[in-house]
Amino acid sequence: MYDVVISGAGPAGSKCAEVLAKEGYKVALIERNTEWRKPCGGAISSRVLKYYPQLRNLNLLPITGISMYSGDYYQLKYSWKDIREPSYTVDRLEFDNVIRDIAVDAGVELFDKNLSFDFLYKQHHKIGVKTKHNNEIKEYLGKIIIIADGMGSKLAIKSGMRNKWKIDEIGLCKCAIMEGMNYLDKTSISLFFRKYKGYNWIFPLDEKRFNIGCGTWLETNRIYNINQVYENFLNDPFLEKFFPNRDFKEIWRGSYPLPALGVKENSLFKDNILMIGDSAGFVSPISGEGIYASIVSGHIAGETAILALENDDFTSNTLKKYKSHQNIKKIRRKFKITSSMVDFFYENNGKNLSNMFSLAKTDKDVNEMVINMFLFNQPPSREFLLRLKSIP
């Protein structure tokens, strides 16, 4: 019997497990495949270092700038060098294994190659998790069960906390890690917003490697084929300024869905169960960034589980403190506001985004607001949105 069973050893699950193990609790951390690389841009903000100061000892590429392009390629550049701490780009396989190892070093028991597919029950009460491991069924009993195995989680559906995601509730993304000679600014990431609900990106990883990808959003998923969008971006003449010879080698490629409407309000807790990370929608509705929010959700869930274990009370009456925590409420509120703005930014073939970038280029306050919105999920002021609407 474990104090806590966590299904999913990504950023959310690993952080949650670490928090619990450091307090001496017995934790089973179940992972489908530690050799799997999540398809992801891999940009992390400096805020992640608050939770993982160990990352400062790694040879990560510091990022101190961003170039954003509207659908008609109107560019907005911004540098925060000497203003705030740098962000970083990471290979998700390396990053996830580092933070997973930190959890194991704290005393967590990691069970790799285990696919969680159902709960264990006793008198209709969920008391553990069933997994498939090398064609065998494994069972892990726990006082508290934490769902952290992504938006495709079987446990999330079987818990009754949420339904399967619909195609117009998600983002569809495809990306690759490439290697070759390029003229990328190694201190800056690039985002290319489309005239439809979608965006592309190029993130440098080191002198020769870079992450390149694309995504479609919400109802746009029904109109555009993500594979074709990806190929179109790779062959976009605009990229010749970065890759004049198109001579690069593909190291890895993958596709993935992600939540696009923010946190699912009723999918965070119930008796002896918590849901964190992508499973619960901790992904920015505008940028698609979810690493930081997932880590926060894992950390707060871990603290909430500790409180429940200390009081020997695993009911929703105690676990609801996870949802009501000020940091979780802050993330939920920001995501809800930014989700409501997606339609506005992309209407009229992305005109509002172009106008926004144009204003930001000449107005320092607007520039700061736009950067904070895309990098830190800070919603813009109502006055700013009205100002955008007034532009003919």
Secondary structure, DSSP 8 states (H G I E B T S, - for coil): -EEEEEE--SHHHHHHHHHHHHTT--EEEE-S-TT-------EE-TTHHHH-GGGGGS--EEE-EEEEE-TT--EEEEE-TTTS--EEE--HHHHHHHHHHHHHHTT-EEE-S-EEEEEEEETTEEEEEEEEETTEEEEEEEEEEEE-S-TT-HHHHHTTS-----GGGEEEEEEEEEEE-----TTEEEEEE-SSSEEEEEEE-SSSEEEEEEEEEGGGGGTS-HHHHHHHHHT-GGGGGT-TT--EEEEEEEEEEEE-S---TT-SEETTEEE-GGGGT-S-TTT---HHHHHHHHHHHHHHHHHHHHHT--SHHHHHHHHHSHHHHHHHHHHHHHHHHHHHHHHHHHHHHHHHHHHHHH-HHHHHHHHHHHHH-----HHHHHHHHT--
